[in-house]
Amino acid sequence: MMRARRAAAAAAALVAGVLLLAACASPSAGGGGADGGAEGDTAPSTTSSVPLAELSTLDDPKSYEGPSTAVLGHSEIEPVADNPAQSFPVTVPSYANDGTSTDVTIEQTDSVVAADLGGNISVTVAGLGFADSLVGVDQSTTLKSLDGLPRVTSGGHTVNAEAIIDLHPDVVITDGTVGPRDVIEQLEDVGITVVFVQNDPSFAGAEDLARQVAAIYGSPEAGEQLADRIADEVAAKTAEISQIAPAKPADKLRIAFVYLRGTAGVYYLFGKESGADQLIDALGGIDVATDMGWDGMKPMTDEALVKANPDLILVMSDGLESVGGVDGLLEEKPAIAVTTAGERRRFVDMEDGTVLSFGPRSADILDALARAVYAPES
C-alpha cells in the first residue's frame, strides 16, 4: 500500500512539476478555443441535458476532419448535503512529498483556504457542502459561486503567504502543487493550521480526496457520500460513452494528450499515471503514450509522435493558443503535421484548469470531451 501511495504521489508531483514549469509562460487565462481564436472553424461542444446516445454522433470518428472544443455546460456543484454534521476536534494526516505523514489536529473549520494547481480541493469542499467556509481559493477555481473569494495564488501558481495570513483562516488545505512548500509550512509559525492532502490525478484519487477533505471538516459521512457519488457518476458516464464509441479495437481512436507551451518551448507527451491515460480510456480510446510504454510525462520527441501516429490529439486551450492555434502548431512541429491527427487537423482542446481536474465534476468533464470527440457538430 505504501509503495502504491508513493508511486501515485510521484505521478501527481510530476504532473504538477510540468504544469508549474510552464505556468509562468502561459498566456492569460480564458483560452481561445482550438484555434486560439485565429480561424473560427472550431466546433464547441458543451455538456447538455441531451443524453449522449441521442446525439448525432460520427459514423466513423477516425475520418472526421477539424478541431473542436470541449466546454462544461455549467460550473456549479450540487453538494451531497446542505448542512453536513461535523464533530471536532479531529486528527488527520498531513502528507510529505515522499508519502509519509504527520498527525495534525483540527479544532474548527469556520474559515478555510483551499489551494492547489487545478482547483480540485475547493471544488471538493463545495461538493461536500462546506463552500460557505471558504475564505480564499487558488486561481484555478472556476465555480461561479466562489468568484468573489480572494485568490491566494498568482499566475505562476505561487502562494501569496501575506494574503493568506490576512484572511486569518482556521485551516489551509493544500497538496504541494502550489508553493513554494516551505512558504506554506511557515504559515504554521503564525498559528495557522496547514494540512497537505494527497491529490492523485485519477478518478480513484478524486474519491480519496473527498474522504480526506471531509475528515478535515469532521464529517466523514459526507466524504463517503461524495466519494460514492463520484464513483457512480464516472461509472455511469463511462458506460454511456461506450455506447457511442467504437467497440472494435481496430476502430478505436488512437489518442495522444500533448501538453503545449510554445512561449516556453515546452512539449510533453502524457502517458501512464498522468491522469490523461484515465481520461482517454474512459473515452473509449487508446492512449498512444501508454501503448508505447511511456510512464508519467516525457518531453515529446518527433520520432515518438510519428511512430505513435495518433488519430486525435487532446490539448489544453491556453496551450494551443500559446503556439498560435492549430496552424501555428502544425508549422512549429512538422512531426505533428504528418500524423493522422495533424493531417486531419483533429485536435480537441479543453480549458487548462478543467481537463485534468479530477473531482466532483469528473463525469461532466468526460461528457464534454465525449461530445467534442464523437459528436462535434451536434
Secondary structure as UniProt FT lines:
FT   HELIX           2..23
FT   TURN            24..25
FT   TURN            29..30
FT   TURN            33..37
FT   STRAND          43..46
FT   HELIX           52..54
FT   HELIX           61..63
FT   STRAND          68..71
FT   STRAND          90..95
FT   TURN            97..98
FT   STRAND          101..106
FT   STRAND          112..115
FT   TURN            117..118
FT   HELIX           120..128
FT   HELIX           131..133
FT   STRAND          134..137
FT   TURN            139..140
FT   HELIX           144..146
FT   TURN            147..148
FT   TURN            155..156
FT   STRAND          158..159
FT   HELIX           161..167
FT   STRAND          171..174
FT   HELIX           181..185
FT   HELIX           186..190
FT   STRAND          193..196
FT   HELIX           203..216
FT   TURN            217..218
FT   HELIX           220..242
FT   TURN            243..244
FT   HELIX           249..251
FT   STRAND          254..261
FT   HELIX           262..264
FT   STRAND          266..270
FT   HELIX           276..282
FT   TURN            283..284
FT   STRAND          286..287
FT   HELIX           288..291
FT   TURN            292..293
FT   STRAND          297..299
FT   HELIX           302..308
FT   STRAND          312..316
FT   HELIX           317..322
FT   TURN            323..324
FT   HELIX           325..332
FT   HELIX           334..337
FT   HELIX           340..343
FT   TURN            344..345
FT   STRAND          347..350
FT   HELIX           352..355
FT   TURN            360..361
FT   HELIX           362..374
FT   TURN            376..377
//
